[in-house]
Amino acid sequence: MLHQFPWEQLPSLQIQPITRMPSMPVVIAHYIMLGRCDTITVDTSSCYYMLNPSGNLGNTERTFSKWFNSEPGWSGVVGKVTNEDHVINIAKYEMFIYCGHGSGQEYLHGDSIQKLHNVATSFLIGCSSGQLVDVGSLDPSGTVLSYLMAASPAVIANLWDVTDADTDRFCYALLQSWLRQEGTSLVSMVTPSQQHCKLPYLVGAASVMYGFPFVLNSEAHSC
């Protein structure tokens, strides 16, 4: 039950940005899979995106399509679903941005993701994309765990259902601020970006980060 609460909104925790991990064994395994690095960097000129794959989030597509298509080294699909293997692409690129309904599980199934190694740092900008569901006496399950098991350095996702307009504001502010500030930890940009939402505590607070803190590879991207 504890994983369902937005602990990041506590004043004492907002002073020091935090990330989420499901358990200590996962922390240790994650650390080993990522090569026991003290600092994790991401090449932001290497990005794959899925923008409005269902075709019914027109405002989201208009907000991001021109920007994403203009970024050198970025590739993806906009407003449709193609026959290409999207799962392979999240292992090929260093960043993955999903702006659509849910966690994108219908396009990227968790079982297929878990078979990969070192998948991209991922932004799952959809309703309840980071929600973990209790299954009786078993451990909670959720799509975000598949990314962590495949050694994704970090995953930005939502704990509950959100509105597309406010989530777009959060995502836009997060990516813009992070890409512009060289050597900045991604997790430190989450809380300030939540304040761009019209409903920062109802919608913005849903956005959390799983995984390890890391910094921008400043030599790879200028925004």
N, C-alpha and C positions, 0 to 999 in steps of 0.2 A: 504493500500500500504506500510506503514512504516515497517510492519513485514517482508517484502521481502528483506530488506537490511541487510547486515552483519555489523551492528553497532559495533560489538565487535572488528572490525579491526581498529577502530579509535585509534590513539596513546594514547589519553587521557583515553580511556576505557581499554586499554591493561595493564595499570598500576594497575588497580583494576579489577580483573575478575568479570564478571557479568553473571547472568542467565536471562532467558526470562519467562515472564508470560503474558497471553493474556489480562488481565484486573485486576483492583484492587478487584472487587468482587471475582474473581477466586483465587487471593492471599489469601483473608480472608477465603474463603471456604476451600482452600487447607490447610491452617494453622490449622483450626479447625479439619479437617479430620485426620490430622497427629498427633493429640493429643496436640496441642499447644506447641510443643517441641522447645527449643532453639537450640538444637543440634540434628541432625538426623544422625544416624549411619546405616551402612549396613553390614550384615554378608556376607562377600565375599566367604565363604566356602559353601554358599547355592546359587547355580546358575543353571539356565536352559538355554540352548542355541539351536538355530536353525542355522546350518552352511550349506550354499549352499543347501537349500531345493529343489531348482529347478534342481540341478544336472549339471548345465552348467557354474559354476564358479570354475573351477579346481584349479587355482592358489590360490584362497581364501581358499579353502578346505585344500590344502597342507600347507598353512601358519599356520593355526590354529588348525587343527584336532588333531594332536599329543598332542599339549599343552592342549587343552580343555579336551580331553579324559583322560589325566593324572592327572587332578586336583581332589583331594579328595572332595566329596560332590557335584561335578558338574555332570549334566546329560543333555542329549539332543539328537538331531538327526543330522546326517551328510550325505550330498549328496542325500537325499531322503525325502519323506514326508510319515509319518506313520499315522495310523488311531487314534492315541491317541488324547486326548483333550488338545491341546496346550494352550488354553485359561485358563484352570484350572491350568496349570503348572506355568503361570506367576503370579498367586496369591499364589501358594504353595511355590515358591522359593523367595529369597530376591533380586536376580539379574537375569536379562534376557538379553541375547546377541543374536541379530539377524544379521547375515551376509548373505545377499542375495539381490535380486532385490526389489527395492521400500521399502515400510514400512512393508512388510509381511502381508498386509491386506487380501490377499487371504487365509491365514492360520489362522489369528487372526483378525476377523472382529470387527470393531469399536463398533458396537452395542452390541456385546457380552462382550467386554472389559468393557464398561460403566456399566454393571450390576454387576461388581465385586467391592470389597472393598480392599484397600491396596495392589495393584498389585506391582510387583517388580520394582526396579530401572532398567531402560531399556536403552539398547544401540541399536538403530535402525540404523544399518550401511548399508544403501542402498540409492539409488538415490531419492532425493526429499522427504525423509522420514519425514522431519520436516517442509515441506512446508505447509503454510496455504493458502487456495484458497478463494478469494473473491466471494461471491454469491450475486450479486445484492446489495440491501440495507440491506441484512442480515449480521450477523457477519461472519467472515471467518471460514472455516471449514478445518479439517485435522485430520489425524490419531493420531498425537501427543496429540491432545486435549482429545481424548478418554482415553489415559493413565493418563492424569492429572485429569480428572473427576473421574477416579477410584483410585485416591489418590496415584499414583506413585510418590515417593519423587522427582525423577528427570528423565529426558529423554535426552539422547544424540542423535541427529538426524541431517540430512543434509537439507539445505535450497533449494538446486538445484541438478541437475544431476551431477554425479561425475564419475571418472574412478575407476575401481575396484582396480587396483594396488596401486594408491596413497591413496585410502581410507583404504586399508589393512594396509599400513604403519602408517597412523594416528591411527587406532584402536589398532594396536599392541603396538605402543609407548604409547598410553593413558593407556591401561590396565596394561602394564608392569610397567610403572612409578608409577601409582596410587597404585597398589597392593604392591609395594616394600616400599612405604613411609608411615609409620604408622602415623595415626592422620592427614592425609592430605586431604584437601577439593578436591573433584573431579573437580570442576570448575577451580581450579587453575592449573590443569594439561592439560586443553584443548588447550590453546594457545601455550605452549611449544611443545605439540604433533603435532600441525599443521605444525611446522617447519620441521618435518620429511618427509613431502610430497615434491616431486619434483616440484610440482606446488602449493606452500603454499597459494597463494592468489586466484588461480582459483579453486582449489580443497579443500585445507585445510580450507579456510575461510568459506566453506559451512557448516562445523560442528559447531553446537551450542548446548547449554544446556538449556533445559526448566526445570522449577521447582525450588526447594530450594537447596542451597549449603549444603553439608553434608560431614562427614568424614568417613574414613575407620575404621571398627571395628577391631582394631589391634590385639585383642586376638583371632580372629577367623581365621586368615589367615597369613601365612608367605610365601613369594615368593622367 
